[in-house]
């Protein structure tokens, strides 16, 4: 990831019919088109958690694409922004 722009971390929680519909696989596929690192996983309460780090403009484009592709399954989104930790080297599905 380039260091010329501000790197940040986005933690996003998606609620709705987001498990059992290929949500995580779709997110991972979309992530390959962007310079982002992090993970996506199902939570026991039925939500999906997405953590991604990268340049703010890249993260916006990535999350916009996720929202567009999965809109029929998403009822609500809660998002937090913090400084990037640099702990991720790629984008994966966690189990």
Secondary structure, 3 states (H helix, E strand, C coil): CCCCCCEEEEEEEEEECCCCCCHHHHHHHHHCCCCCEEEEEECCCCCEEEEEEEEHHHHHHHHHHHHHHCCCCEEEEEEEEEECCCCCCCEEEEC
